[in-house]
Each structure stands twice: as structure tokens, then as C-alpha cells.
Amino acid sequence: MAHTEIEITAALIRELLREQHPDLADRPVRLGARGWDNQLWRLGDDLAVRLPWATQSADALLRKEHTWVPSLAPRLPLKVPVPQRLGEPSERFPRPWIVTTWVQGAPADRAPATRAAESAEALAAFLTALHRPAPDDAPLDRGRGGPLSDTAEGFAQQLAAATEMGLLPDPDGVRAVWEDAAAAPEWTGPAMWLHGDLHPANILTADGTFCGVIDFGALCAGDPALDLAAAWILLPDGAADRFHDTYRPTPDPATLRRARGWAVGRALACILIGEAGVRGRPGGKSTWGPPGQAALRRLLATAGRR
């Protein structure tokens, strides 16, 4: 991660708004969160400003959200941040930024879902609504929505790192789940709209269930198995079957096998990022480790099912 050299402050945001969106410049501004790619600043009660502060790829991701999310949001049953304005690079801030609606809720890495049935049904309804055939010009990302086998090198590196650090109780079991998934038949249906990054910090909870989904920067078209991995990553113990029974169309066995492979990879990433946070390293998020470990436990406990 390479943080921007420009300090992002409330004063800077007001200046940017006065230059490009003066009708919003008098609203109260306060810090909301510092994420992986962007900083999020509250703009009054119902809006937020997202500005990239790390990773050069964040610029293109913000523009992608501004282009596609407004047309997808109306059909989604959970609240999502809908881009309202685009800020162009300027002398004050040489990167694009966006103004979106604000979505209330607590990130699931800090407040996990506890109501199993309700959260399973909410997640299934959201993905059923999102997973529709994408247009030909939709963004693609083979590292997310393509064949699982394309991620073999990255998975091997993550597995080796987590094993070396002693973070995995059963490395061979983890490898077996991924290898079974990679051997499953590939997706042959149309490229579906995918959120692409359903980890615990990108879904919001309230009263023990899901209330919103944020950060559509990884939005792409491809194999729905990528998003279906969220059943093991986000849901409480015992809720994955309820999710699979509610999601439509009902996933076929090959899709579920691939989803388990994507889930193993996502769990390893969460564990490594969590460990980096525990050790105080840049980019680490200590709250990501426990959900990753819980997901691996669920996946290993149900190995060979469905």
C-alpha cells in the first residue's frame, strides 16, 4: 500500500466541493472510516465522500462504481452506497473522488451477524437480485470472476505463508478443499454481475442481521461462485445450507464446489491480513482474522458435502 502524500482533511474536502460541487460545500464534514483503498468522510447525514488514499488502482475502481452502481442499486434488497457526484482530479487533489449516499450499519468484521436464518435469507436475496447476466461491456476480472484455477499461484503463496506462521490447524485439509474446487467443472453460463469482494468489512449489520453492502470497487462479471463463497465467510455457523436453499437458482454441485474454493482463498486472505494487523504492519486489519478462522473451520467441518 502506498498512501497518498496529500493529507486528507475536512478542510480539503470542503475546498474540493466548493470547486466542483458548491451546492454541497456547506454540509458538515467528518471522518467516517479509513478503508483499504479509500477514506470515507461523512457529508451531512445522508451522503459521504470517498477519496483514494492508497493503491493506485483505487482511481479506476471509483470511476467504475460511478458508472455502474446507479443502474444496479434499485433492484438490490439491501442498501448500498449509490454514487451521486464525481469529482475530477485537480491541483488540490490529483485523483478522482466520488460523493455517494451514506449507508448506516456496523461492519461485520466488528459486529458479525448473529441471527442465522435472517442473515442467510438476506444475503441470498441480495445475491439473487444482483446475479443477473451482465452486458457485454461490463468490467471483467479473471482473478475474481474467471476460472478458480487462475488463482492457483496466489493460493499456494497464501497457504505457504499462513502455514509458516502457524496460523492453520490443518493446512492439508485447506489444500484439499481448494484442489477439489479447482477440479470442478468451470462455469459455462452467462457472465453474471458480481460484487466481487464480499468480505466481512464490506457488509453491514444491524440487530444481528445484514442491512447493507458497501464498496463495489471490485464489481465485475463472471462466475457467481465467487460471491456464493460469502455463505461461509459471512454467515453464522449452520446458516450456509439455509442460504443455499434460499438463493435462486439453486446452485448446482459444481458451482458449490467452486464456491468453497473461493471461500478458502478469501479466508486465507482474511487470516493473513488479520495477522498483519495484530503485528502492527501496514495494511493489517486485526478484526479480519477471526472471521477468516471461523470460515476455515466451517469449510473443513463440512468437507465433502454437497
N, C-alpha and C positions, 0 to 999 in steps of 0.2 A: 504494500500500500504506500502511495506517495501523496501525502496530504498537501493540499494547495498552500502556496506560500502566502496567500492573502487571508488575513484573519476575517472570518465571517462574524459580523456583529449585527445587532438590531439596527444600529445607525446605518451600516452599509445597506441593509435590506431596504430601509426607508428611502435611501438615495436611489437605489435601483428602481423602486416602484415609482418615485417621482419622475424619473427619466422616461420610463416606458409604460407604466400603468398608473398615472397620477390619481385616478379615482379611488385607488386602494391605499394610497400612501399615508393617510391619516389614521388607519386602523392600528390598534395596539399590536406590537410585535414582541414575542417572547420565545425563547428556545423551547422546542418540543423534544428533539432527540438527535443524537449523532449516530447515524447508521453506518453500514459497511461502505456504501458509495457516497451517500448524501447526508447533508444536515437538513433537519426539518424544523422550521420555525412556524409557530402559530401566528396566524394573521387574523386578529379578531377571534370570534367564537366559532366560525364555520368554515374558515379557509386556512391553508398552510402554504408556505413557500418551501420548495425543495431545491437546494443548491448542491452541486457536486463538490466534494472536498477531498476525495481520494479516488484512485483508479481512473485512468484516462477514459476508459470505456463508459464511464457514467454519463458523459455528454450524449452519446448516441442513444443510450438507454432512456434518458429523459425525453428526447425527441420522439422515440418510438412510443412511449406512453402517451405523449401528447397527440400523436397521430391516431392510435388505435383504440385506446381505452374508452373514450367517449361513446363510441358506437357499440362497445360490448357491455358497458355498465348497466344500461336499462334492463337487460334480461337477467341480471345476476341477483339472486335472492339475499345475498349478504352485502353489506355496504362496502364500497370500495372508494378510494380517493380518485375523483374524476378531474382530470386536468381542465382548468378554466382559462388560463392565460399562459403564453410562452414568453419568456424573457430571453432576448438575444445577447450574445457576447458584446461587451463594451469595454471602454478604457477602465472603468471602475472594477469590472469583474469579467474576465475574458473567457467565460464559459456560459453555455445556455443554462437556464433555470426555469422552473415552472411554478405556477400557482394552482393548487388543487383544492378540492373540498377536504375538510377535516373529518376523519373517522374516529369516533370515540371508542375506547376499549383498552384493555391491557394486553401486551404481547404475551403469547402463550409460553414463551420460554421463562417468563416470570410468573404467570398466572395460568397454569395448564388447565385444560378442560377437565372437569370432574364428573359431569353428567353424561354418562356413556351413550345412552340411547339418543338423547337430544343432540349431542355433538356429532355423532355418526350420521344422523339424518340431515343435520345442517350442512356438513361437509359434502355428503352425497348429493344433496340438492344443488349446492353451488357448482360442483364439477359436472353434474348432469347438464346444467344450464350453460356452462362455459364450453364444454366439449361438443362443439359443432364444427362441421367442415369449414376450414379457413379458405379465404380467397387465394388465388394463385400468387398474388404479390405480398402475402403475409410473410413476416420475418421467419427465417429458418435458423436453427442452431443444432447441428448434428451432435454436438456434445451434450445436448439436453433432450431433444426430441427425436434423434435418429436411433440407429441400432445401438443396443446396450454394449455390444462388442467394441464399439468405437471408444469406449471409456476404459478398456482393459488396462492400459498403461497407468492411467491415473488411479484406478482402483488398486492396482498392485503396489503403487507407491504409498498410498494412504494406509493400506493394510500393513505394509512393512514398517511404516513409521509408528503406527499405533501399537504394533506388536513389540517393537524395540523398546517403546516407552512403558510396556507392561500395562497397557490400558484395556486389553481384551482378555476375557476369561477363556475364550475358545476360538483362537484365530483360525483353526482348521474348519470349524463349523461355519464361520463367517465366509471363508473362501468357498466352501461347498454350496452355500446358498447362492452366492454370486455366480458361480460356474453353472449351476443348474439354470439360473435365469438367463445367462448368456447363451445357453444351448437351446432355449425355447424358440419356436418359430417366430420370425420377425413380423411386425405389424404390416398388413397388406391393405388396410382400409385407407380412406382419405386422410390427409393431414389435418388433424384437429387443432383447434385453438387450445393452447396450454398456458397455464400461469407460469410454469417452468421453475418456480423457486419456493415451493411450499414447505418451508422450514418453520420452526416454532416462533421465530421473531417476526415472521411475515403474516401471521394470522392473529386476530384479536379476540379476546374473550370478555364475557360479562356474565355474571350469575352462573358460572360453571359451564357455559357452552360458547360456541363461536358466534361472534357478532359482526366480524369484518375481516376482509383480506386486503393487505396492502402490498406495495412495491411490485409493480408489474413490469419492472425493467427487464426481466428475463422472458417476457411474453414471446411466444413463438408458436409455430405449427408443427405437429408431428404425432408421435405415438402417445396415446393417452395414458399408457402405463407409467410414464414419468410422473404425472400428477397423482395417479392412483397409489403411488408409494406413500402418500401422505397418511393413508389409513394406519400405517404402523408408526409413523413419525409423530403424528399429532394427537391421535385418539387415546383415551384411557385403555387400560388392559381390558380385553374381552369385547372391545367395540368394533374391531375390524370386520367381523362377519356381518354385523348389522349394517355397516357401511356398504359392503359388497352386495348385500341383499337389496339395498335401497337404491344404489346407483343404477342408472339406466343408460344404455342397455347393459344387462348383466354381463360382467366381464367373463370372457372365455378363459379356460385354464392357461393357455399360453400367455395371455395378457397379464394374468395374475402372477405367473412365474416371472415375467419381465419386471413387473411392478416390485416384486420382492428384491430383485437385483438392484433396481434404482433406490429402493429403501435402504438396503445395506450400504450402498455408496454414500447416500445422504447422511446416514447415521455415523459412519466413519468420519465424514467431514465435520459434523457437529462435535464429535468427541475430540478431534484434533484442535478445532477452533476453541473449544471449551478448555482444553488443557493449556493452550497458549494464553488464555485469559487468566487461568489460575497462576501461571508462571509470570504474568505481567508483561507478556510480549505484545508488540504492536499488532493490532488486528484481532487480538484474542477476545473472546466473549465467554466469560466463565459460566454464564447461565445456559450455554448451549450444550455443555457436556452431559448433564443429567438426562435431558430428552433423548440424546443420542444413545446413551447406555440403555435406557428403557426400551428404545426401539429395537436395538440388537437383542435384548432379552426376549422380546415378543417374537421376533423373527426366528430365533433359534429354537424357541419353545414350540413353534408350530412348523418346523422344518418338515417338508414332505407332504404337507396338507394342501388340498385344493389343487 
